[in-house]
Amino acid sequence: MLFNSYEFIFIFLPITFFIYFFLINKRLIVGAKGFLIFASLFFYSWWNIIYLPLILSSMLFNYIIGNRLSNKVFNLKINKKSLLTFGIFSNLLFLGYFKYADFFIENINYFGKSNIPTLDLALPLAISFFTFQQIAYLVDSYRGETKEYNFLNYALFVTFFPQLIAGPIVHHKEMMPQFASRWNLIKNYKNIAMGLFIFTIGLFKKVVIADTFAKWANYGFDQTEVLNFIEAWITSLSYTFQLYFDFSGYTDMAIGAALLFNIKLPINFNSPYKAINIQDFWKRWHITLSRFLKDYIYIPLGGNRKGNIRTYNNLMATFILGGIWHGAGWTFIFWGFLHGFALVINRLWKQLGFKMHSILAWFITFNFVNIAWIFFRAKEWDDALKVLKGMVDIDITSFLLFIKEVIIKYLWDLNLSFLDSLIHSEAVTLLSIPFSNILMIILLFLTFLGILTMRNSNELLKNFKPTFSSWIFIILILFYNFLANVYWRYDIEFLYFNF
């Protein structure tokens, strides 16, 4: 059940909301929480009910280990560090079996010239997210940072449907006080209005923006054998924007859905494409994943406490593991390597006292991120190399003529017939740019402009006031999404559901 599906928007979400608060109004608090867990598990099982026993067994296992680590429920003399190691290893083994078993078998077959049959396992939905979330719970329990040990509340912490499928990756200590607060057990109409508003913004990002760019990214990566200069840049930038608006849109929708139940999820995006260095990017992109990698991998490895060489190794290891977490493939590992290496260069640059103009720093950072995303998206090395080759394969003379005509002849004159003239210009003919690519170039430019100048979702939500125009906006986007699902049959899933 996708957040942008009419089943979710018009059936599941309103029914869950009304039954939950109906039970609370009847002072059936335990029943209301139980129902919300049931609804979340139903939401999770919508794709395939075979996934249900996996998340239930994972949840029960981690609850038992967490309680023993806390020494609050089970009064047993145990070696807590050994138990923590066992818990983490078991979770990683569970994740590795389903997500990486076939990858390892394929590589053994390739390098060892063997013929071991693959398992062909279906990847359980959201396994990476709920496994990481529960690993964090075990570590927090070991550190004595968890204070809630009721199984019903723990089940709600793990399964709460807005953040179950693709995050944000939340901490036990930031969620459980909210579920326990008596102020959150009554309908808050301000939260409802804010939730619907931010949900609708996320829906707009997904349906209108991300799915538009998805068509061009998929065409360039999957359906063409050779890309020229313009096509290659359209392909790479289309995926760069698709990924951002897809995942950012999902996060907005998760935050909005949670607000309906008076739960505030942590911010996960903060205009990452405005970052002026790679460290700044990771403070803005998928913030809860960055937090997890820092707190549970980078710092335990030693962080920056054991000298520069060790720090550089820790950065590389953390982001290579981050790449592996995203997917079982060498392209994901290389993507992680690129980001780890960039963070090492960034740290070394600062230590040497070098500085760079912020505009140039932004330009380099964005283009690095854009190029790295090519390996993140490519299914095979050849797909990535195809796009990269096209991005540097340029006819300089024709390109300069194109830029000259655009800037001097059309933009300078501000002629209302600009688009029609440009389509039939000599430069376009030389570069062999079809009409559809002209529109994509304009769309990419407008998207760039919007990302760099407009307020992000967090800022809009902070300053939100329910007005007539905001309600019109919500109604129009919901209506557009209804048409898209019923009549146009969009069939594009959220990208991070695959991780």
C-alpha positions as CSV (number, residue, x, y, z in Angstrom):
1,M,0.0,0.0,0.0
2,L,1.7,3.1,-1.2
3,F,1.3,6.5,0.5
4,N,0.1,8.0,-2.9
5,S,-2.4,5.2,-3.5
6,Y,-6.1,6.0,-3.2
7,E,-6.5,2.9,-1.0
8,F,-4.2,4.5,1.6
9,I,-5.4,8.1,1.3
10,F,-9.2,7.6,1.0
11,I,-9.6,4.3,2.9
12,F,-6.8,3.1,5.2
13,L,-5.7,6.4,6.7
14,P,-9.1,7.9,7.6
15,I,-10.5,4.6,8.9
16,T,-7.4,4.1,11.1
17,F,-7.6,7.7,12.3
18,F,-11.3,7.6,13.3
19,I,-11.2,4.1,15.0
20,Y,-8.0,5.0,16.9
21,F,-9.5,8.1,18.4
22,F,-12.9,6.5,18.9
23,L,-11.3,3.9,21.1
24,I,-9.4,6.6,23.0
25,N,-12.6,8.6,23.5
26,K,-14.1,5.5,25.0
27,R,-11.0,5.4,27.3
28,L,-9.8,2.1,25.8
29,I,-6.2,3.3,25.6
30,V,-4.7,-0.2,25.4
31,G,-7.3,-1.2,22.8
32,A,-6.4,1.9,20.8
33,K,-2.7,1.1,20.8
34,G,-3.5,-2.5,20.0
35,F,-5.6,-1.4,17.1
36,L,-2.9,0.9,15.8
37,I,-0.4,-2.0,15.9
38,F,-2.9,-4.2,14.1
39,A,-3.5,-1.5,11.4
40,S,0.3,-1.0,11.0
41,L,0.8,-4.7,10.5
42,F,-2.0,-4.8,8.0
43,F,-0.4,-1.9,6.2
44,Y,2.9,-3.8,6.2
45,S,1.2,-7.0,5.0
46,W,-0.6,-5.4,2.1
47,W,2.2,-6.2,-0.4
48,N,2.6,-9.8,0.7
49,I,1.4,-11.4,4.0
50,I,4.4,-13.8,3.9
51,Y,6.5,-10.9,5.2
52,L,4.5,-10.7,8.4
53,P,6.0,-13.6,10.4
54,L,9.5,-12.1,9.7
55,I,8.8,-8.8,11.2
56,L,6.9,-10.4,14.2
57,S,9.8,-12.8,14.9
58,S,12.3,-10.0,14.6
59,M,10.3,-7.8,16.9
60,L,9.9,-10.5,19.6
61,F,13.6,-11.5,19.5
62,N,14.8,-7.9,19.9
63,Y,12.3,-7.1,22.6
64,I,13.6,-10.1,24.7
65,I,17.2,-9.2,24.1
66,G,16.6,-5.6,24.9
67,N,14.9,-6.4,28.1
68,R,17.7,-8.6,29.3
69,L,20.2,-5.9,28.3
70,S,18.3,-3.4,30.4
71,N,18.3,-5.7,33.5
72,K,14.9,-4.3,34.3
73,V,12.7,-7.3,33.7
74,F,14.9,-10.3,33.6
75,N,17.1,-10.6,36.7
76,L,19.7,-12.9,35.2
77,K,23.4,-12.8,35.6
78,I,24.7,-12.4,32.1
79,N,27.5,-10.9,30.2
80,K,25.8,-7.9,28.8
81,K,28.5,-7.2,26.2
82,S,28.3,-10.8,24.9
83,L,24.5,-10.6,24.8
84,L,24.7,-7.3,22.8
85,T,27.1,-8.8,20.4
86,F,24.8,-11.8,20.0
87,G,21.8,-9.6,19.4
88,I,23.5,-7.4,16.8
89,F,25.1,-10.4,15.0
90,S,21.7,-12.1,14.9
91,N,20.1,-9.1,13.4
92,L,22.8,-8.7,10.8
93,L,22.6,-12.4,10.0
94,F,18.9,-12.0,9.5
95,L,19.4,-9.0,7.2
96,G,22.3,-10.6,5.4
97,Y,20.5,-13.8,4.6
98,F,17.6,-12.2,2.8
99,K,19.4,-9.2,1.3
100,Y,22.9,-10.4,0.5
101,A,22.9,-14.2,0.3
102,D,22.5,-14.3,-3.5
103,F,25.0,-11.5,-4.0
104,F,27.7,-13.5,-2.1
105,I,26.8,-16.7,-4.0
106,E,27.0,-14.8,-7.4
107,N,30.5,-13.5,-6.5
108,I,31.7,-16.8,-5.3
109,N,30.5,-18.3,-8.6
110,Y,32.2,-15.6,-10.5
111,F,35.6,-15.5,-8.8
112,G,35.7,-19.2,-7.9
113,K,34.5,-20.5,-11.2
114,S,31.8,-22.5,-9.3
115,N,28.2,-23.1,-10.1
116,I,26.4,-22.8,-6.7
117,P,22.7,-22.2,-7.3
118,T,21.3,-18.9,-6.0
119,L,18.5,-18.9,-3.4
120,D,16.4,-16.4,-5.3
121,L,15.0,-14.9,-2.1
122,A,12.4,-12.2,-2.2
123,L,13.6,-9.2,-0.2
124,P,11.3,-8.6,2.7
125,L,9.8,-5.1,2.7
126,A,11.6,-2.5,4.8
127,I,13.9,-5.1,6.3
128,S,16.9,-2.7,6.4
129,F,14.9,0.0,8.2
130,F,13.3,-2.0,10.9
131,T,16.5,-4.0,11.5
132,F,18.6,-0.9,11.9
133,Q,16.0,0.6,14.2
134,Q,16.0,-2.4,16.4
135,I,19.8,-2.6,16.5
136,A,19.8,1.0,17.7
137,Y,17.3,-0.1,20.4
138,L,19.6,-2.9,21.6
139,V,22.6,-0.6,21.8
140,D,20.5,2.0,23.7
141,S,19.3,-0.7,26.1
142,Y,22.9,-1.8,26.7
143,R,23.8,1.9,27.5
144,G,20.8,2.2,29.8
145,E,19.1,4.8,27.6
146,T,15.8,3.0,27.3
147,K,13.1,3.4,30.0
148,E,10.0,1.7,28.4
149,Y,9.7,-2.0,28.5
150,N,6.0,-2.7,27.8
151,F,5.7,-5.1,24.8
152,L,2.6,-3.3,23.4
153,N,4.5,0.0,23.4
154,Y,7.6,-1.6,21.9
155,A,5.5,-3.2,19.1
156,L,4.0,0.2,18.4
157,F,7.5,1.8,18.3
158,V,8.6,-0.8,15.7
159,T,5.5,-1.0,13.6
160,F,4.0,2.5,13.6
161,F,3.0,2.7,9.9
162,P,4.1,6.2,8.9
163,Q,7.8,5.4,9.5
164,L,7.7,1.6,9.2
165,I,8.6,1.2,5.5
166,A,11.3,3.7,4.8
167,G,12.0,5.6,8.0
168,P,12.9,8.0,9.4
169,I,15.0,5.7,11.5
170,V,13.8,6.7,15.0
171,H,15.2,6.1,18.5
172,H,13.2,4.4,21.2
173,K,13.7,7.4,23.6
174,E,12.3,9.9,21.1
175,M,9.1,8.0,20.3
176,M,7.9,6.3,23.5
177,P,7.4,9.5,25.6
178,Q,5.1,10.7,22.8
179,F,3.0,7.5,22.8
180,A,2.8,7.7,26.6
181,S,1.8,11.4,26.8
182,R,-1.8,12.0,27.8
183,W,-1.8,15.2,25.7
184,N,-1.3,13.0,22.6
185,L,-4.4,11.0,23.4
186,I,-6.8,13.6,22.2
187,K,-7.5,15.0,18.8
188,N,-5.4,18.0,18.1
189,Y,-6.9,20.0,15.2
190,K,-3.8,22.1,14.7
191,N,-1.8,18.9,14.2
192,I,-4.4,17.5,11.9
193,A,-4.2,20.6,9.7
194,M,-0.4,20.6,9.7
195,G,-0.3,16.9,9.0
196,L,-2.6,17.2,6.0
197,F,-0.7,20.2,4.7
198,I,2.8,18.5,4.9
199,F,1.3,15.2,3.7
200,T,0.0,17.0,0.6
201,I,3.3,18.7,-0.1
202,G,5.0,15.3,0.0
203,L,2.3,13.9,-2.3
204,F,2.9,16.8,-4.7
205,K,6.7,16.0,-4.7
206,K,6.1,12.4,-5.4
207,V,3.3,12.4,-7.9
208,V,3.9,15.6,-9.8
209,I,7.7,16.0,-9.6
210,A,9.4,12.7,-8.8
211,D,7.3,10.6,-11.1
212,T,7.9,13.1,-14.0
213,F,11.6,12.8,-13.7
214,A,11.4,9.0,-13.2
215,K,10.3,8.6,-16.8
216,W,13.3,10.4,-18.2
217,A,15.7,8.7,-15.7
218,N,14.4,5.2,-16.6
219,Y,14.5,5.9,-20.3
220,G,18.2,7.0,-20.1
221,F,19.4,4.3,-17.8
222,D,17.4,1.3,-18.9
223,Q,16.0,1.8,-22.5
224,T,18.9,3.4,-24.5
225,E,22.2,2.0,-25.5
226,V,24.0,5.3,-26.3
227,L,23.4,8.8,-24.9
228,N,24.7,12.0,-26.3
229,F,25.9,14.9,-24.2
230,I,22.4,16.5,-23.6
231,E,20.7,13.2,-23.1
232,A,23.3,12.0,-20.6
233,W,23.0,15.1,-18.4
234,I,19.2,15.0,-18.6
235,T,19.4,11.4,-17.5
236,S,21.7,12.0,-14.5
237,L,20.0,15.1,-13.3
238,S,16.5,13.5,-13.7
239,Y,17.5,10.7,-11.4
240,T,19.2,13.2,-9.0
241,F,15.9,15.1,-8.7
242,Q,13.7,12.0,-8.8
243,L,15.5,10.4,-5.9
244,Y,15.4,13.6,-3.8
245,F,11.7,14.4,-4.4
246,D,10.7,10.7,-4.1
247,F,12.4,10.2,-0.7
248,S,11.8,13.7,0.5
249,G,8.2,13.4,-0.5
250,Y,7.8,10.1,1.3
251,T,9.4,11.7,4.5
252,D,7.0,14.6,4.3
253,M,4.1,12.2,3.9
254,A,5.3,10.1,6.9
255,I,5.6,13.2,9.0
256,G,2.2,14.4,8.0
257,A,0.5,11.0,8.6
258,A,2.2,10.8,12.1
259,L,1.0,14.3,13.0
260,L,-2.6,13.1,12.6
261,F,-1.9,10.9,15.6
262,N,0.0,13.7,17.4
263,I,3.3,12.0,16.9
264,K,6.3,14.1,15.7
265,L,8.8,12.3,13.6
266,P,12.4,13.7,13.3
267,I,13.4,15.8,10.4
268,N,15.0,13.8,7.7
269,F,15.8,16.3,5.0
270,N,17.0,19.9,5.1
271,S,17.6,21.2,1.6
272,P,20.6,18.8,0.9
273,Y,21.2,20.2,-2.6
274,K,22.1,23.5,-1.0
275,A,25.1,21.9,0.7
276,I,28.5,23.6,0.2
277,N,30.6,20.5,1.0
278,I,30.1,16.8,1.4
279,Q,30.0,16.9,5.2
280,D,27.3,19.5,5.0
281,F,25.4,17.3,2.5
282,W,25.3,14.4,5.0
283,K,24.0,16.7,7.7
284,R,21.1,17.5,5.4
285,W,20.4,14.3,3.5
286,H,18.6,11.4,5.2
287,I,19.5,12.9,8.5
288,T,18.4,9.9,10.6
289,L,20.5,7.5,8.6
290,S,23.5,9.8,9.0
291,R,22.9,9.9,12.7
292,F,22.7,6.1,12.8
293,L,26.0,5.6,10.8
294,K,27.7,8.2,13.1
295,D,26.4,6.9,16.4
296,Y,26.5,3.1,15.8
297,I,29.4,2.6,13.3
298,Y,31.7,5.6,13.1
299,I,32.0,6.4,16.8
300,P,32.3,2.8,17.9
301,L,35.1,2.3,15.4
302,G,37.0,5.2,17.1
303,G,35.6,8.2,15.4
304,N,38.2,11.0,15.2
305,R,39.8,10.1,18.6
306,K,42.7,8.0,17.4
307,G,44.6,10.1,14.9
308,N,44.1,11.2,11.3
309,I,44.9,7.9,9.6
310,R,42.5,6.0,11.8
311,T,39.8,8.7,11.3
312,Y,40.2,8.4,7.5
313,N,39.9,4.7,7.7
314,N,36.8,5.0,10.0
315,L,35.1,7.4,7.5
316,M,35.8,5.0,4.6
317,A,34.6,2.0,6.5
318,T,31.4,3.8,7.6
319,F,30.4,4.9,4.2
320,I,31.3,1.6,2.4
321,L,29.1,-0.1,5.0
322,G,26.4,2.6,4.2
323,G,26.7,1.7,0.6
324,I,26.3,-2.0,1.3
325,W,23.3,-1.2,3.5
326,H,21.5,0.4,0.5
327,G,21.9,-2.6,-1.8
328,A,23.6,-5.8,-2.6
329,G,25.7,-4.7,-5.5
330,W,29.2,-3.5,-6.4
331,T,27.7,-0.2,-7.7
332,F,26.3,0.5,-4.2
333,I,29.7,-0.3,-2.6
334,F,31.4,2.0,-5.0
335,W,28.9,4.7,-4.3
336,G,29.7,4.4,-0.6
337,F,33.4,4.4,-1.4
338,L,33.1,7.6,-3.4
339,H,31.3,9.4,-0.5
340,G,33.8,8.1,2.1
341,F,36.7,9.3,-0.1
342,A,35.0,12.7,-0.5
343,L,34.6,13.0,3.2
344,V,38.3,12.2,3.7
345,I,39.3,14.9,1.2
346,N,36.9,17.4,2.8
347,R,38.5,16.7,6.3
348,L,42.0,17.0,4.9
349,W,41.1,20.2,3.1
350,K,39.9,21.8,6.3
351,Q,42.9,20.6,8.3
352,L,45.3,22.2,5.8
353,G,43.4,25.5,6.1
354,F,42.3,25.7,2.5
355,K,39.2,27.7,1.7
356,M,36.9,28.0,-1.4
357,H,34.2,30.5,-2.5
358,S,30.8,29.2,-1.4
359,I,29.4,29.3,-4.9
360,L,32.3,27.2,-6.3
361,A,32.1,24.9,-3.3
362,W,28.3,24.4,-3.9
363,F,28.9,23.7,-7.6
364,I,31.6,21.1,-6.9
365,T,29.5,19.4,-4.2
366,F,26.4,19.2,-6.2
367,N,28.1,17.8,-9.3
368,F,30.0,15.2,-7.2
369,V,26.7,14.1,-5.6
370,N,25.0,14.0,-9.0
371,I,27.8,11.9,-10.5
372,A,27.9,9.5,-7.5
373,W,24.1,9.0,-7.8
374,I,24.8,7.5,-11.3
375,F,26.4,4.5,-9.6
376,F,23.6,4.4,-7.0
377,R,21.0,4.1,-9.8
378,A,22.8,1.9,-12.4
379,K,21.9,-1.7,-12.4
380,E,25.2,-2.7,-14.0
381,W,28.6,-1.0,-14.4
382,D,27.9,-0.7,-18.1
383,D,24.8,1.5,-17.4
384,A,26.9,3.8,-15.3
385,L,29.7,4.0,-17.8
386,K,27.2,4.7,-20.6
387,V,25.8,7.8,-18.8
388,L,29.3,9.0,-17.7
389,K,30.6,8.7,-21.3
390,G,27.7,10.7,-22.6
391,M,28.2,13.4,-20.0
392,V,31.7,14.2,-21.3
393,D,31.1,13.5,-25.0
394,I,30.4,16.9,-26.3
395,D,30.8,18.8,-29.6
396,I,32.3,22.0,-28.1
397,T,31.5,24.2,-31.2
398,S,27.8,23.2,-31.4
399,F,27.4,23.5,-27.6
400,L,28.9,27.1,-27.6
401,L,26.7,28.1,-30.4
402,F,23.7,26.7,-28.5
403,I,24.6,28.7,-25.4
404,K,25.2,31.8,-27.5
405,E,21.8,31.7,-29.1
406,V,20.0,31.0,-25.9
407,I,21.7,33.8,-23.9
408,I,22.1,36.5,-26.6
409,K,19.3,36.0,-29.1
410,Y,16.5,34.8,-26.9
411,L,17.0,35.4,-23.2
412,W,18.5,38.8,-23.8
413,D,15.6,40.0,-26.0
414,L,13.1,38.5,-23.6
415,N,11.0,37.6,-26.6
416,L,7.7,35.9,-25.9
417,S,8.3,33.7,-28.9
418,F,11.5,32.4,-27.2
419,L,10.5,28.8,-27.0
420,D,9.2,28.5,-30.5
421,S,12.3,30.2,-31.9
422,L,14.6,28.1,-29.8
423,I,13.0,24.9,-31.0
424,H,13.8,25.8,-34.6
425,S,17.2,27.3,-34.0
426,E,20.5,26.4,-35.8
427,A,22.1,25.4,-32.5
428,V,19.4,22.9,-31.6
429,T,19.7,21.4,-35.1
430,L,23.5,21.0,-34.7
431,L,23.1,19.4,-31.3
432,S,20.2,17.3,-32.4
433,I,18.1,18.2,-29.4
434,P,14.5,17.2,-29.9
435,F,11.6,19.2,-28.7
436,S,11.0,16.9,-25.7
437,N,14.6,17.5,-24.5
438,I,14.1,21.2,-24.8
439,L,11.2,20.9,-22.4
440,M,13.3,18.8,-20.0
441,I,16.1,21.3,-20.0
442,I,13.6,24.0,-19.0
443,L,12.0,21.8,-16.4
444,L,15.5,20.9,-14.9
445,F,16.3,24.6,-14.8
446,L,13.1,25.5,-13.1
447,T,13.6,22.7,-10.6
448,F,17.1,23.9,-9.9
449,L,15.7,27.4,-9.3
450,G,13.0,26.1,-7.0
451,I,15.4,24.0,-4.9
452,L,17.9,26.8,-4.4
453,T,15.4,29.7,-3.7
454,M,12.2,28.3,-2.2
455,R,11.7,27.4,1.4
456,N,11.8,23.7,2.2
457,S,9.0,21.6,3.8
458,N,10.4,22.1,7.3
459,E,10.2,25.8,6.9
460,L,6.8,25.8,5.4
461,L,5.5,23.6,8.2
462,K,7.0,25.8,10.8
463,N,5.2,28.8,9.4
464,F,2.0,27.0,8.4
465,K,-1.3,28.6,9.2
466,P,-4.6,27.0,8.1
467,T,-6.0,29.4,5.5
468,F,-8.5,29.1,2.7
469,S,-5.7,28.9,0.0
470,S,-3.9,26.1,1.9
471,W,-7.1,24.0,2.0
472,I,-7.6,24.6,-1.7
473,F,-4.1,23.4,-2.3
474,I,-4.7,20.2,-0.3
475,I,-8.0,19.5,-2.1
476,L,-6.5,20.0,-5.6
477,I,-3.4,17.8,-4.9
478,L,-5.6,15.0,-3.5
479,F,-7.9,15.2,-6.5
480,Y,-4.9,15.2,-8.9
481,N,-3.6,12.1,-7.1
482,F,-6.9,10.4,-7.3
483,L,-7.0,10.9,-11.1
484,A,-3.4,9.7,-11.4
485,N,-4.2,6.5,-9.6
486,V,-7.6,5.7,-11.0
487,Y,-7.3,6.9,-14.6
488,W,-3.6,7.2,-15.5
489,R,-2.6,4.1,-13.5
490,Y,0.8,5.4,-12.3
491,D,2.8,2.3,-11.3
492,I,6.0,3.7,-9.8
493,E,6.9,2.8,-6.2
494,F,8.8,4.9,-3.8
495,L,12.5,4.3,-4.5
496,Y,13.6,3.7,-0.9
497,F,11.1,0.9,-0.5
498,N,13.8,-1.1,-2.3
499,F,16.4,-0.6,0.4
